[in-house]
Amino acid sequence: MKKSLLFSLILLLAVSLGVKAQNLVTNPSFENWEDANTPTGWDKAENLTQESTIVKDGQYSVKQTAGTKDIMQVISVEEGKSYVLSYYYLDNDVNAKSRIWSTWRDAGNAEVNANNSEMKPNSYSEDNAEWQQFSAIVKAPAGATSMYLEVRSYNDNDKGGVIYYDNFILEEYTPSVEAPVFSPIEGVVFEPQTITITSATNGASIYYTLDGTTPTDASTLYTAPFEISATTVIKAIAYNGDLTSPVKTATYTFPVECASIAEFLNLDLGTLAILRGVVTEVTVNPDYNTVTSLVVKDVNDATILAYGVYRISDVIYEVGQTLVMTGLRAEYQDEAQMSFSANSGHSIVVDNASGIEDGKTSAFTIAPNPFTTEFKIDGAEVVAVKLYNAAGQLVKNVPVVSGAISTSDLDKGMYILQAKMADGTISTQKVIKK
């Protein structure tokens, strides 16, 4: 027999359930029992049986034989506070039905009327072969000191029947606003980025800054995606009424391409830069047989120390190699250097050609560049291709070039393409996937 109105599975659903709080219900999942008919911590336990086969979670649930019978626990609350109230029930019996039947009580144990539509509804459960959840957000009224958390089962047709219960929750509800999320994720980038900022809280307003200052509701209101093309620190906060989210920060770093060491030295300390030069010295740590630093000269014969190269690449360095280096402008004991770490975006790529080309003036061309899912190489005969990411890692190896080269497996960003020619020479170009 179909019962009356189906329980609302989630009543007064909020935008967010807020900060996870302590469950105030003792023995909420019925894992502890005094005996086979008495779950530990419950103040009223009518017609109950420990159930180990039909359970929502854990080892046990509670089985109640219907007949206007209750299961109830008295729980202390604070007036004015809101609480999440929920539990699971299984009603798959035409002879039984169930509903919540809870009340607020004052210090004298008198009932305080509030939230009756949620806590003492006129509707009952309906038959379903699956566990169902009841959930509501309720506010303790003035004078309330406790809740009688109670559910009740009933007969249908004056016959027996059973209802199962599990996983009761009563916990303080603290509204919150979900923090902003940036897309794409922050990091080192090599082309303009279109930034999207979202919050999982419906109706939240997002405010942001681009100068590293802490945003408020007086900052720029986010209304649509926007583009950045230089190193930018974005900070954002979400507002929903009087509630605010944590401030979130995303830093997008565009390396500065330097044509010479002189240009590199004019950068501020800590600036990420791209510099090309020829190795003139290689320093090896004899204890570990590891290259620790290099001396590199540019086209003007100016030199600079490249330190920490072992942290980002397993390249075998030799005097005379031409390198394309992406690292930080740094100083140590008043000596300028390019420093490397395992951070994303630091890389060293060996360039055996006369230089890194832009794809237009070399012996071969890459089309299209930037590309999306594939590119082709036209011009001189290229027999093999390797692609390195911004961290100097080999991400694609094409030992035999035949037709278009698929890039669907690559992330967006800048890559160094090393092409092996038919005569054995190596040429290097910068390419971008968009």
Secondary structure, DSSP 8 states (H G I E B T S, - for coil): ---SS---SSSS--S--BS------SSTT---EEETTEETT-SEE-SEEEESSS-SSSS-EEEEE-SSEEEEEEEE--TT-EEEEEEEEE---TTEEEEE--EEE-TTS-EE---HHHHS-S------SS-EEEEEEEE--TT--EEEEEEEEEEBTTB--EEEEEEEEEEE-B------EEES-SEE-SS-EEEEEE-SSTT-EEEEESBS----TTSEE--S-EEE-S-EEEEEEEEETTEE---EEEEEE--EEESSHHHHHTS-TT-EEEEEEEEEEEEEETTTTEEEEEEEE-TTS-EEEEE-GGGT------TT-EEEEEEEEEEETTEEEEE--SSTT-EEEEE-SSSEE-SSSSSEEEESSSBSSEEEEEES-EEEEEEE-TTS-EEEEESS--S-EE-TTS-SEEEEEEEEETTS-EEEEEEEE-
